[in-house]
Amino acid sequence: PRYHPCPRCHLCPRLLAMAAAAAAAAAAGGARRARVLTPESMNPAIRRVEYAVRGPIVTRALEIEQELKKGLPKPFTEVIKANIGDAHAMGQQPITFLRQVTALCLCPELMKDESIPSDAKERAQRLLSACGGHSVGAYSASPGVQMVRENVARYIERRDGVPATADDIFLSTGASDAIVNILKLLVSGEGSQRTGVLIPIPQYPLYSAALAELEAVQVNYYLAEERCWALDVAELRRALAEGRQRCCPRVLCIINPGNPTEVTWGGPHSREKSGIPGDILGCPPQVYQDNIYAEGSAFHSFKKVLMEMGPPYSAEVELASFHSISKGFMGECGLRGGYVEVVNMNPEVKAQLAKLVSVRLCPPVLGQLILDTVMDPPKPGEPSYERFQAEKEAVLGALAEKARLTQEIFNQTPGIHCNPVQGAMYSFPRIELPPKALAAAKEKKQAPDMFFCMRLLEETGICVVPGSGFGQKEGTFHFRMTILPPTEKLKILLEKLSTFYTKFVKEFS
């Protein structure tokens, strides 16, 4: 190809000629250029990153799907991926108002469509007016569209009854991205001064994966399975004291409501459960706050409880809490919208957080606009209100019924123990495995619950995640599965899984 000289870089032709000569010499001598990126030279922290929700068992599930398409005989006709909380993939229908506003923002010409309610059109017009060039295709400010941040702050004020400000709100690519950014701010030090992060066991593997990547120190505190996965404050203090022997604990992660466990953090001991030491930053993801099913339970935000505790806690304890459009009644996982609210954060540190999020330019604008419709839904008397409320209540009502069904069917099977599914979208049953199954797993160099889950997948097409991917007490075995499939399909799944478990235990007894 011809070279077009660049007035700012007269070395270009010389460099190109040198590179061509080096390549020709290497080819003539039969030498091969050594690869820059090899398993030995890559970042070793990445090797330690594991993410069970999309780990080896899910890889095998995808392979089996391809085998089914090729006509390979299997004892089932489809793979049921109950490994992840992906509501729409499991058949949940989108909330109409959210999608109408989205469609209008993407295609403003739909404003002429008389079948779309006027309040959806008004919302889309307001959102577009807040976007650069009145288009969702334009970048937003790095912390997010200002109007959306203001609506998030008003939502928090309505929910908690305490003040909130848009300046403390940073919109994000789902909650996960915001959680990792906050952890990045916190990780520092070497040796015994390296940042430690307390995480609940069982945990959502985002945390262990992020800590491995950032080379922070993971400090486990165990939830009490015998008390419906409740937090034991004495256990939390034990973990903190143990952590201080080897690192500098600076963060307490609290999943509220829990994932993969079903606990909700409400009830009479909320204040005690929220008692975070003064030198620890609280990090509660609260993406399942709409998903509360247990009678007498309610969502209690950690910010609200912190403010109710009064000084000095309310003025000094640092908190970063997260929310997302991926769960709740919305289930908009693929649109990637969320936020973090920071409380009592040092202004200079907050400026550094603003700088950090600017590196990614901005979160997906479409996800931000969906978040706005969730934070500020249709109000009584508006054209979309009744339909919105009916769809929301139908989703949450169905989930509550599926939570009840899951516990009921599993606990009818000897050897399976399932706590009440009080909230969120998952069950985390404990299974008893006979010694011969443990020996067979060891022979295959697999964790016992991985061995069970892989056999379950190969023989039934049901894909669940072994408890070892989330952490569990030594000597116990679990699996996590979502309760999202349609009720009839979920019932079949639960019965097939229970039948397989009974057969599995008999085989290895």
N, C-alpha and C positions, 0 to 999 in steps of 0.2 A: 504494500500500500504506500501511496505517496505521503510524504511528511509535510505538513503545513506548519512552518516555523511559528513559534510562540514568542512574541516580543518580550515577555516577562521571564522566559526560561530558555536561554540560549544553550543550556546543557542537554536539552531533550534529545537532539539527534545523536550526540556523543554517547549518552547513556544507553540509548536504544542499540547503538552499534556495539557497545561493550557487552550488553546482555546477549545480543545475537552471537557474538564471537565466543562468549563463554559457553553458551548452549551448544554451539557447533563443536567446540573442543571437547566438551563432555560426551557428546554423541560419538565423536571420532574415537575417543578412548574407551568407550563402553561404560563410562562411569555414570552413576545415577545420583542426582542431587538428593541429599538426605532430607527427609520430611521435617518441617519445622514443628508440626503438631503431631505428637505420637502419644500413646498411652503413658509413656514414661515422662514426657515433657509437659503434658497438660496439667492444668490446675488440680492438685491432689484433693482439694476440698470438694470438687465436683464429684469425685468418685464416691465420697461419703454420703452424697445426697440420695435419699430414697423417698419415693412417693407411692405408698401402697395402693392408693385409690386407683391409680393407673399403672400399676406394677405388672409383674410377670403374669399374674392370673388373667389380667385384662388383655394382655398381649395374646395369650393363648385363646381367649374368648373370640378375639378378632380373627385369628387363624381358623377357628372352628366355623365361624360365619362364612368365610371364604370356601371352606370345605363343603359346607351345606349347599352353597351356590353351585359348586361343581358337581353336585349329585352324590357326594360320598355318603354312604349309609351311616346314619346315626340313630340312636334310640330316642331321638326327639326331633322336632321340626324347626325349632328356633332357639336362639340364645337369648335368655332373659337377663339383661345387664342390670342387676340390682345392686351394683357396686358403687353407684354415685348418685348424688341428689340432683338429678337432671330432670326436672318436672315435665317439661314439654316433650323430651325424648320418651318419657313414659306415658304420654298420651294426654297430659293436662292441657286444657284449652287456654289460649291466651286471654287475658282480661281485655274486653272489647275497647274500653276507653283508652287504655294505654296504647293499643295498636292503632286506633284511629288517629290519635295525636301523632304517633310516629309516622304513619302513612302521609298525613297532611304536611308534616315537616319535610319529609323526603320528596313529596310531589305536591307542591302548593297549588297546582292546577285542580287538585281534588276539592279545593274550597268551593267549587261550583256544584259539587255533588250534594243534592238536596237530602239524600238519605243519611248524611252524617250530621249529628246533632250540633247545634250552634255553639255549645260550650266547648266542644272538642276543637271547633274551628277557632274560637277566641283564644283558647290555650295555645294552639299551634302558632297563631299570629303573634302572641306575646313572646313565645319562645324564639321564634324566628327573628323578631325585632331585637332580641338580645344577642343574636349570633352575628359574627362578622360577615358583612355582605348579605345579611339576611339569609344565610345558607348554612345547613348542617355540615356542608363540606369544608367550611373554614375552620382553622384552628380557634380554640377558645383561649382565654387566659390560662396560664399553667395551673392555678388552683381550681379552675373551673369557671363556668359561666356565672357571673356575679348574681344574676337574678335567681338562679338555681341555688346557690349557696345561701342566699337570704331566705328562700323558702325552706331549706333544710333547717336553718336556725329557728324559724317560726314553728316548724314541726316539732323540734326538740322542746321548745318552750311549752307547746300544747301538751306534749306527752308527759313532761316531767314537772311542769309548773315552776320552773326556775329559768332565769335568763340564759339566753344563748346569743352568740354573735357570729355573723358570717365570717369575720376575720379569723375565727377559730376552726372554720370548716375548710377542709381540702377534699375536693372531689377526686375520685380515683377509678382505676380500671378494675371494678369489683372491689371487694374488701381485701382480697389477698395482696394486691399491689400496695395498698396503704399499710398493711401490717408489716410487710417487708421493709418499706421505707422507714417506718418508726424504729424497727429493729436495727436498721443501718445506722440511725442516729445514735443508738445506745451502745453499740458494740465498740469496745476499746480495751486498752490495757494488755499486759502480757502476764503469763504465768498465773500466780494466785490472784492477780489483779485483773485478769480477763473477765469481761462481762459475763455473768451468769443469768440465765432466764429460767424462771420456774414455770413449768408447764404441767397441766393435769394429765394423769395417766388413768384411763386411756385418753389419748390426745388426737387431734386432727393432724395428719402428718405434714401439713404445710409448715408447722412450727419446727419439727425436728429437721425437715429438709432445709429450711431457711437458716437455722442455727448451724447446720453442717456447712452450708455454703459460706456463711459469714465467719465460721470458725469461732463461734461463741460457745459457752459451756451450758449444756442442757442439765437442768436440775429438776428431777421428777418429784411431784407430790401425787400420792395415790388417792383416788376417790373411793369411797366405801361402797362396794357393790352390795353388801348385805343390807345397806340402808338406802337402796335405790340410787346409788352413785352419789351420795351426799358428800359434801366437803367436810372433813374433820379438821377443825382449826388446829388441834394438837399435831396432826399429821403435817399441816402446812408449816407449822413452826419447826417441826423436826427436819423437814426438807430444807428450810431456810438455814437452820443451824449447820446441817450437813454441808450445804452448798458453800457456806462461808469458810469451811475448812480447805476448799480447793479453788475458789474463785471469788468474784465480787458480785453477788446477786443484786441486780438492778431492776429487774422486770418481773412482774407477776402476770402471766396470761390466764385469763378466766373466760371460758367459752360459755356464754349465757344467752339462751338455754344451751345445753351441752351437745357436742358432736364428738365422738360417736355415741356417747351415752345419753340417756334420755332425761337426765335431771333438769329441773327448772330451778333457778336460784331465787325463788320467792319464799314466802312463808315467814314465820315469826322470827327467824334468826337472821334475816337479811342484813341487819347492821353488823352483826358479828362476822358474817361471811364476807362482808365488804371491808373489814378492818385491815387495811394495807399498811405495813410499816412505813414510817416517814421517809426512809431512804430507798423506797421501791416505787417504780412507776407502774401503775395499773394499766393493763392492756386487755380490756374485755371486748372481743368480737360479739356482737349482739344481732347477728343476721337472721336469727330464728325468733325474733321477738313477737311476731304474729302467730307463731306455731306453738301455742300452749293448749294442751288437751285435758290435762288432769283436773278433775273437779276440785275447786278450792284453790287452784294455783293461778298465779297471775305473773306477768312480766314486771320486774323491778329493775329499772336501769341503774347502773352503778353510779352514774352522775347524780341522779336524784337522791339516792341513799347517801352519797358523799356530801351533798349540799345539806341534807337533813341532819347530818352529824354535827354540823356547825363548826366554828373555829376550835382548834387550829386546823383540823382536818380539811374543812371545805376550802380553806385559803392556801393550803400548803401541799396536799397530796396531788401529785401529777397523774393525770389520767389521759389515755388515748382510747376512745371507743369507736367502734366500726359498725357500719351497716351496709347492706347490699340489696340490689334488685333481683338477685339470683334465687332467693329462697322465699320465705313468707308465703303469701298467696299469689305472688307475681310469677315466680319461676323463670324470670327472663335471664337465664344463665349466659346465653350467647351474646347478649347486648352489652355486657361488661360495664356496669355502673355501680358506684358505691361512694362512700365518703368516710373520712375520719374526722372526729371532733377532738381537739386537744384542749385540755383544761389545766390551768395553772402552769402552762409551759413558759419557760424563760423567753422573753421577747427576742433575744439574740439567737437562741436555738430555733425559735419559730421562723426566723428569717433564713436560717440554714435549711430548714425543712422546705420553705418556699423555693430556695435555690435547687434543692435536690429534685423536687417534682418538676422543675422547669427543664431538667435534662431530658425528660421524656416528652417535652413540648406541652402535651395536654392529654387528659383522658379522652376516650371516644366520645364525641359530642352527642351522638345518638343515645348512648347510655346515660349521659347527663340529663337529657331531656326526658327520658323515661323515669329517671329518679325524681325529677320535678313532679311528674304526675302522681307518683307514689306518695311523695311528701305532702302534696296539696291536691288530694282527690276531689271528685265532684262533691258539692255540698247539697244538703236538703233543698229541694225546690228547683235545682238545676236539671236540665233535660236528661243528663246521663246518670243522675244519682241512683235511681232505683235499680237500673240494670247493673251498675257498678257494684252496689251493695249485694245484690242477689248473687252475682258471679263470685264475689269475694267470700260470702258466707257459704256458698256451695263448695268451694275448694276447701275451706277450713273445716267444714262439717264432714266432708268425705275423708279428710286426713284424720280427724278425730276417730271416725268409725274404723279406719284402717289401723290406727294405733291400737284400739281395743281388740280388734280381730287378731293382730299379730301376737300380742301377749297371750290371748286365750288359746290359740291353736298351738303355739310353741309349748306352753306349759302343760298341755295334755300329753306330751311325749316324754316318757321317762328318760332322764339323762340330759334334757334340754331345760335350762332355767333362764327365763326371760323376765326382767324387771318391767314394771309398767312403763309404757312409752308415754312419758308425761309431756314431752315437747319435741321440737325439731322434726326430723324426717327419717329417723333411723331406729333400728333396734340393734342391740349388741348382746345377743344371747350367749350364755356360757354353756359349753358342751363338755360332757365327760367322755374321755377317750380311753379305751382299754390299752393295757401295756403292749399288746402285740401291734397295735396301731402306732404306738410311739416308736417301737423297734423298726417297723416298716418305714416310718418317716425318716428315722435316723439313717437307715440304709440308703435312702434316696437323697440324703443330705438336705432335707427339707424340715422346716418347723412343723410340728404335729398338726397345727390348725391349717397350715398351708397345704399339707398332704391331704387333709380332709376336704378342703375347699376345691383343690384341683380334681380330686376324684368326683366330687359333686358336679363340677363343671363338665367333665368328660362323660358322665353317665346320665345327667339330667338336662344339661344346657343352662343350668342356673349359675350365674356368676355373682358371687359374694366375695368379700375381702376378709382374709384371715385376721384375727385379733392381734396377732404378732406384729402386724403393720401399724398398729395404733398404740401398742404398749399394753401390758397387762401384768398382773401379779404373777410371780414365778409359780409354775405348776398349775396355772389355770389356762383354759383355752376358750376362745370366743370367735365369733365372726360378726362382721357388720354388714347389714343389708338395709336398703332403703325401703320405706313403706309406700313409695310413690305409685307403683303399678295400679291400674284400675282395679276396683274392689274384687271383681270376679277373678281376674287374672292373679291378683295377690293371693286370694284364697287358694287357688290351685297351686301357686308357687309354694305357699307355706305347707300345704299338705304333701306336695312332692318332696320338699326338703325334709320334712319330718319323717316320711316313709323311708327316704334314702338314709337318714341318720340311723334309724332302727336297723336297717339292713347292714349298714356299715359296721355298727357295733357288733352285730351277730357274726359277721364275717371275721372279725378280729378278736372274738372272745374265745 
